């Protein structure tokens, strides 16, 4: 039994893109630093963010790509 190419293409296009979210490359984490403080970052896999404790910012990761713009970062609440 042969597959109909039209049906096959339709099935692939109906697959939601969010089913597979790319992970961040761990080698990239080794070289990335906070653009403001030049300090190391902590990877929060669950929140998909890179945390700069020194700058009190959380940089988002979109589709496996870190967005290292301070204007796009979430401000962390002060716990003191």
Secondary structure, 3 states (H helix, E strand, C coil): CCCCHHHHHHHHHCCCHHHCCCCCCHHHHHHCCCCCCCCCCEEECCCCEEEECCCCEEEEEECCEECCCHHHCEECCCCC
